[in-house]
Structures are given as structure tokens and as C-alpha cells.
Amino acid sequence: MQRRSLVNGGLAAGMAALVAPARAEAGAGAAGGGDADTTTAVHALQNTVQRMFDVANREPWIGLERIRRAQHDWLKSQQKYPDFLEVGLNVWDSLHDWHVRYQQPMSITRLDDGRYAMAFMFTTILLRSDMSVDWIGLPFDLERRREPAVVTPQQ
């Protein structure tokens, strides 16, 4: 049995008992119609709780989904994860909260230019506080400096 089913089922049964205690006492000797009403009420309550659970566990991670989408697009085109991805403040906070919520190791640092960087999978996420709070930039790689070709005189 899944933990979610167990928690939701127990919560729904408890809430149903609180909602209709008088109906249970009055209808102890009655059979038939009360059971169908109770079943309908329990299912409605369970659906309400499930929707609330889904909203609470899906909405905060919308920024994380967008980061992963950008990483996947880059991975498909370049055959590797991007080195860097710049994000706005809400996306940064969402990623930070995800690490805390799921107790994942977090590596946050401040770069020489003053910007904050956080490691996420194989990509370094850079905070851009000057952009809109929900902004996610285009992924990019570290530009490798090419040394100028050394020309040696031929003898």
C-alpha cells in the first residue's frame, strides 16, 4: 500500500466521522440510503484533500520543472548538461526549498564577481537578482579560452 493512499484514506475517514457524527448516531438502526450518502461524502472529501495535496506538492516546484526542461533541451542538442543556467530570485528560492524539503546536499557559493551559485545535478545555477523573479535564462557552457597558436620559425 502506498503511503499517500494510507494517509489520504485515514484523513478522509477521520474527516468524514467529524462531518457526520449526528447522522451516524441517528441512523444506527437504519440501513441502505445512509451508506450511499456517507460513501459519496467520503469520496468528495477524499477528492478535495487529494487536490489540496497535489497543489501543495506541485506548485512550489514549477521553477524546478522549468530548470529541468532547459537542462534536457541542452542535453539533447549538446549531448551533455549545460555548465551554467541563470535564474531569477523566485526560481532560486524554489530550488533552495526543494533541497531543504527533500534533504538533498546543497552546495551554494559566492563567485568572485559577487554572484551566488548553486550546484544542481551537473549544472551550476547562477542567481540573477537584476532579472524578473520568475526568469530562467538560456543555458550556456563555460567558454574555453583558446591559447593562441605559437608559431615557431622554421629553419
C-alpha positions as CSV (number, residue, x, y, z in Angstrom):
1,M,0.0,0.0,0.0
2,Q,1.4,3.4,-0.9
3,R,2.0,5.9,1.9
4,R,-0.1,8.5,0.0
5,S,-3.1,6.2,-0.1
6,L,-2.8,5.3,3.5
7,V,-2.5,8.9,4.7
8,N,-5.3,10.2,2.4
9,G,-7.6,7.3,3.3
10,G,-7.1,7.8,7.0
11,L,-7.5,11.5,6.8
12,A,-10.7,11.2,4.7
13,A,-12.2,8.7,7.1
14,G,-11.4,10.9,10.1
15,M,-12.9,14.0,8.4
16,A,-16.0,12.1,7.4
17,A,-16.5,11.0,11.0
18,L,-16.2,14.6,12.1
19,V,-18.6,15.9,9.4
20,A,-21.5,13.5,10.1
21,P,-21.4,12.3,13.8
22,A,-25.1,13.1,14.3
23,R,-26.1,11.1,11.2
24,A,-24.2,8.1,12.5
25,E,-26.0,8.2,15.8
26,A,-29.4,8.8,14.4
27,G,-29.1,6.3,11.6
28,A,-27.6,3.4,13.7
29,G,-30.7,1.3,13.1
30,A,-31.4,2.4,9.6
31,A,-29.9,0.6,6.6
32,G,-29.4,1.5,2.9
33,G,-29.7,5.2,1.9
34,G,-27.3,6.5,4.7
35,D,-24.4,4.4,3.5
36,A,-24.6,5.7,-0.1
37,D,-24.7,9.3,1.2
38,T,-21.8,8.6,3.5
39,T,-19.8,7.0,0.7
40,T,-20.4,10.0,-1.6
41,A,-19.4,12.4,1.2
42,V,-16.2,10.4,1.9
43,H,-15.3,10.3,-1.8
44,A,-15.9,14.1,-2.2
45,L,-13.8,14.8,0.9
46,Q,-11.0,12.5,-0.4
47,N,-11.0,14.2,-3.7
48,T,-10.8,17.6,-2.0
49,V,-7.9,16.6,0.1
50,Q,-6.2,15.0,-2.9
51,R,-6.5,18.2,-4.9
52,M,-5.1,20.2,-1.9
53,F,-2.2,17.7,-1.6
54,D,-1.4,17.9,-5.3
55,V,-1.4,21.8,-5.3
56,A,0.8,21.9,-2.2
57,N,3.3,19.4,-3.7
58,R,3.3,20.5,-7.3
59,E,3.1,24.3,-7.4
60,P,6.3,25.2,-5.4
61,W,8.4,23.1,-7.9
62,I,7.2,24.8,-11.1
63,G,10.6,26.6,-11.3
64,L,12.4,23.3,-10.8
65,E,10.5,21.8,-13.7
66,R,11.5,24.7,-16.0
67,I,15.1,24.3,-15.0
68,R,15.0,20.6,-15.8
69,R,13.3,21.3,-19.1
70,A,16.1,23.8,-20.0
71,Q,18.7,21.2,-19.0
72,H,17.0,18.4,-21.0
73,D,16.8,20.6,-24.1
74,W,20.5,21.5,-23.8
75,L,21.4,17.8,-23.2
76,K,19.5,16.7,-26.3
77,S,21.3,19.3,-28.5
78,Q,24.8,19.2,-27.0
79,Q,25.0,15.6,-25.6
80,K,25.9,17.0,-22.1
81,Y,24.3,19.0,-19.3
82,P,24.9,22.8,-19.5
83,D,27.7,24.2,-17.3
84,F,25.6,27.2,-16.3
85,L,22.0,28.4,-16.1
86,E,20.9,31.8,-14.8
87,V,17.6,32.2,-12.9
88,G,15.6,34.8,-11.0
89,L,15.0,35.1,-7.3
90,N,11.8,33.0,-7.0
91,V,13.2,30.2,-9.1
92,W,16.4,30.3,-7.0
93,D,14.3,30.1,-3.7
94,S,12.2,27.3,-5.2
95,L,15.4,25.3,-5.9
96,H,16.7,26.1,-2.4
97,D,13.5,25.0,-0.8
98,W,13.5,21.8,-2.9
99,H,16.9,20.9,-1.5
100,V,15.7,21.6,2.1
101,R,12.4,19.7,1.7
102,Y,13.9,16.6,0.3
103,Q,17.1,16.8,2.4
104,Q,19.4,16.9,-0.5
105,P,23.0,18.1,-0.1
106,M,23.3,21.8,-1.0
107,S,26.3,23.5,-2.4
108,I,26.0,27.3,-2.5
109,T,28.9,29.6,-3.0
110,R,29.6,33.2,-3.9
111,L,31.6,33.8,-7.0
112,D,34.5,36.3,-7.5
113,D,32.1,38.6,-9.3
114,G,29.7,38.7,-6.3
115,R,27.0,36.4,-7.8
116,Y,25.6,33.4,-6.0
117,A,26.0,29.9,-7.5
118,M,24.2,26.7,-6.5
119,A,25.1,23.2,-7.9
120,F,22.1,21.3,-9.3
121,M,22.8,18.0,-10.9
122,F,25.6,18.8,-13.4
123,T,24.7,22.4,-13.8
124,T,25.7,25.5,-11.8
125,I,22.7,27.7,-11.2
126,L,23.5,31.4,-11.1
127,L,21.3,33.9,-9.3
128,R,20.4,37.0,-11.3
129,S,18.7,39.3,-8.9
130,D,18.5,42.0,-11.5
131,M,16.1,40.0,-13.7
132,S,12.4,39.3,-13.0
133,V,11.8,36.9,-10.2
134,D,10.5,34.0,-12.3
135,W,13.1,34.4,-15.1
136,I,15.1,31.5,-16.4
137,G,17.8,32.3,-18.9
138,L,19.2,30.2,-21.6
139,P,21.7,27.5,-20.6
140,F,25.4,28.0,-21.6
141,D,28.8,26.4,-21.3
142,L,32.0,27.8,-19.9
143,E,33.8,29.4,-22.8
144,R,37.1,27.7,-23.1
145,R,39.9,30.1,-23.8
146,R,41.9,29.0,-26.7
147,E,45.6,29.7,-26.4
148,P,46.9,31.4,-29.5
149,A,48.8,29.2,-31.7
150,V,52.5,29.5,-31.2
151,V,54.3,29.8,-34.5
152,T,57.9,28.7,-34.4
153,P,60.2,29.8,-37.1
154,Q,61.3,27.1,-39.4
155,Q,65.0,26.6,-40.1
